[in-house]
Amino acid sequence: MFKTIHRMILSAFLKPFAVSLAVSVFMFFIIKIVITYLDDFLGKGLPALDLMRLFFYALVAIIPECIPLAVLMGSIMSFGAMAEHYELAALKSAGHSLWKIFQPAILLMCGIAIGTFLFNNYILPKVHLKFTSLLYDIRQKKPSISIKEGIYYSGIKNYRIRVASKSKNQDTLHGISIYDHTAQQGNTTQLFSKRGFMQATADTSALILRLQNGVRYEQNGPFGAFAYRQPNTLQILDFKQLTVFIPLDEFKMKRTNEALFKHHGEMLNIWQIDSMVAVLDSGLQTKYHWINQQHALKWQPGISTQNIFNTRSISKKRLSEAQQFTRQAITQLEAQEAFVKAQNDERLEYKTEWHKKTVMSLMCLVLFFIGAPLGALIQKGGFGLPVVIAVLLFLVYFICTEFFMGLALEGVISPWPGLWLPFVFFLPLSLILTQRAARDIRGFDFRFRFIRSKHATTHHHS
């Protein structure tokens, strides 16, 4: 019987959890990836495979951020529906406590929390590395060729192309003029064609122009200061069909070595972060010691500034040398302090990422103990009121997390409280709601309590 009840509870929770996770991942993907990076994709002529890879990495990277929301929505919807259909009441009347009813879902949530941590620690860094390096290469890629009517296009190295008009499907060109500067000797090669077709090779390594009914001019001869003294020739070629290959090496997307990105906090697990922080701490201690030594340079004891300027033995040359030494010391101090600030910012990034990987998994448990008892108390399932409450609570959690994480990255507060404050805020709320649900204290049905108290007052007067 217990196994049947456990299967029923898990089935009731997993369905809304999976739907909520899929919907939230899709919404986050549209907002954080498509809208944010849309300008980086447009006009680049990117291969479909590269876009599919980028979107896949983005979807995988978004999943851990959406799990807390899916847990909150799934728990509110599932246990709210069970309470609405009196399934919780039937289980309680059979002698099962709320903790016993929650037990299979709690075990499942522990597995989800552990899985989220392992995913964030081992898989997510590799996904972030792939996504960041591929996005960087896409941003560096030149836009695809866009030749407009009546305007000389100079986007291709060593070529100038002009077309008088284009067909509606953009592949048929009319009135084509091509100036070839690959010889680096001016307009020595020119092509004119009444009509042509343009397409790129499959790997976008070359542009193919199939020209019809035109003429090609090529001037051969010496060039330079005394070129006018030497004879040159002009070759003219009338053609009905001519195929021109224009290399597009600068338009191909070049892949950057991923090792250049692997030292960012998002690309490391917590043990790698610990190692990087230890290296930074050692380097910072050395720099702090050097800076303190430079700041400790003072005048010799017993000689005041006024006495120095009054002493005739101090020559102008020595004063000039002292001033130059002081300026050099100040410049060195400013450079070292800027270096220390950059290293400290990197250290804060590592520490913030370390706590983020840990607290996100524990927040799954806390949000479950908010959503499950809240659903049991409001006694409402489905996509109505539970979804509204879940989204509002998650917005509070998300805004608090982003706000305090920003303060931690800026060095206003330490990363430890910065990342754990939302957890500390939601933990008492989860305990209070769980306690009220265990005692069946419905503090949300205000209308029911008002009608009952009014009826009791009327009965007493009668």
CORJO-V301035 format. One record per backbone hydrogen bond with DSSP energy under -1.0 kcal/mol. NH is the residue of the N-H (numbers start at 1). CO is the residue of the C=O. If there is no record, write none. Layout:
nh co
NH CO
NH CO
This chain:
nh co
5 1
6 2
7 3
8 4
9 5
10 6
11 7
12 8
13 9
14 10
15 11
17 13
18 14
19 15
20 16
21 17
22 18
23 19
24 20
25 21
26 22
27 23
28 24
29 25
30 26
31 27
32 28
33 29
34 29
35 30
37 33
41 38
42 38
44 41
51 47
52 48
53 49
54 50
55 51
56 52
57 53
58 54
59 55
60 56
61 57
62 58
63 59
66 62
67 63
70 66
71 67
72 68
73 69
74 70
75 71
76 72
77 73
78 74
79 75
80 76
81 77
82 78
83 79
84 80
85 81
86 83
87 82
88 82
90 86
91 87
92 88
93 89
94 90
95 92
96 91
101 97
102 98
106 102
107 103
108 104
109 105
110 106
111 107
112 108
113 109
114 110
115 111
116 112
117 113
118 114
119 115
120 116
121 117
122 118
123 119
124 119
127 123
128 124
129 125
130 126
131 127
132 128
133 129
134 130
135 131
136 132
137 133
138 134
139 135
140 136
144 43
150 163
151 148
153 161
159 156
160 179
161 153
162 177
164 174
165 174
167 172
170 167
173 196
174 165
175 194
176 193
177 162
178 191
179 160
180 189
181 158
184 181
188 186
190 217
191 178
192 215
193 176
194 213
195 212
196 173
197 210
198 171
199 208
201 206
204 201
207 246
208 199
209 244
210 197
211 242
212 195
213 240
214 239
215 192
216 237
217 190
218 235
219 188
220 233
227 224
229 226
230 227
233 220
235 218
237 216
239 214
242 211
244 209
246 207
248 205
251 248
260 257
261 258
264 261
267 264
268 265
273 269
274 270
275 271
276 272
277 273
278 274
279 275
280 276
281 277
282 278
283 279
284 280
285 281
286 282
287 283
288 284
289 285
290 286
291 287
292 288
293 289
294 290
295 291
296 292
297 294
303 300
308 304
309 305
310 306
311 307
314 311
319 315
320 316
321 317
322 318
323 319
324 320
325 321
326 322
327 323
328 324
329 325
330 326
331 327
332 328
333 329
334 330
335 331
336 332
337 333
338 334
339 335
340 336
341 337
342 338
343 339
344 340
345 341
346 342
347 343
348 344
349 345
350 346
351 347
352 348
353 349
354 350
355 351
356 352
357 353
358 354
359 355
360 356
362 358
363 359
366 362
367 363
368 364
369 365
371 367
372 368
374 370
375 371
376 372
377 373
378 374
379 375
388 384
389 385
390 386
391 387
392 388
393 389
394 390
395 391
396 392
397 393
398 394
399 395
400 396
401 397
402 398
403 399
404 400
405 401
406 402
407 403
408 404
409 405
410 406
412 407
418 414
419 415
420 416
421 417
424 420
425 421
426 422
427 423
430 426
431 427
432 428
433 429
434 430
435 431
436 432
437 433
438 434
439 435
441 436
443 441
446 444
449 445
450 446
451 447
452 448
453 449
454 450
455 451
456 452
457 453
458 454
459 455
460 456
461 457
462 458
